[in-house]
């Protein structure tokens, strides 16, 4: 993971967003918001797709091989 952050700095921002969203929706869930889980899943899927697209847009020499 550290290698991917060095090669793709936007991964750090996306990872930070994932952490922030998880906390935000966790608080909503604790407050009784039953739609929080579905909303979190939707937002996380969007961030995951952005991360994949970001990796695909890198020059071949910087691409990460996902295993």
Secondary structure by P-SEA (a helix, b strand, c coil): caaaaaaccaaaaaaaaaaaaaaaaaaaaaacccaaaaaaaaaaaaaaaaaaaaaaacccccccccc
